[in-house]
Amino acid sequence: MIGRPMPARVRAAYRAEMRAARTTTDPEARWRHLERAHIISQPWPWPHTANHLAMFTLAVRQRDRREAFGQVIRIIVAAPGSALGRYPEGNTGRARVSLTQPMPLPADLAALLSAA
């Protein structure tokens, strides 16, 4: 959303998910936190892109070539997609999910984003 800053409550939730992804030692939990941060960040170009950069970094650390390649593509399209409002709501941002596939929002994130 060009010119529209991320609301404070949304930014706090995004940062909490990103922090949790960095600090947990469980690899699956890292992905879950990054997926939730992705859903939160989709409407805002730079947080959305930063999320995909974090996903790329984790994929490289895990030596997951398919995921890393998928994240490179997503890094390229994240900011323009968000800026134009063309992103699949609820999509988790992983390479195993189509770039254009909308997904159901978790209830807590739906409530958070609808208030934004």
C-alpha positions, 0 to 999 in steps of 0.5 A, a space after each residue: 500500500 503505497 503511501 500508507 504506513 503499517 499501523 502500529 498494532 500490525 507492525 508490532 505483530 509483524 516484528 514479533 513474528 520476525 523476532 520469534 523466527 530469529 530466536 527459536 531453535 526449532 526449524 519448523 517453528 521458524 518457518 511458521 513464524 515467517 509464514 505468519 509474518 508474510 501474511 501480515 506484511 503482504 499489503 506493505 512493499 518493504 516489510 513484505 520484501 524483508 520477509 522474503 529475504 528472511 525466508 531466503 536466508 533460512 532456506 540457504 542455511 537449511 540448504 534447501 535449493 528449491 525454497 531458496 530459488 522460489 524466494 529469489 523469485 518472490 523477492 523480485 515480485 514482492 514489492 511491486 505486487 504489494 504496491 499494486 495491491 496484487 498479492 494473494 491474501 493469506 498466502 504463506 509465501 513459501 515456494 511450495 505454494 503457488 505465487 498466486 494462490 490465495 489461502 484462508 487467513 488464520 482467525 487472529 491475523 484476519 482480525 488484526 488486518 481487518 482492523 488495519 
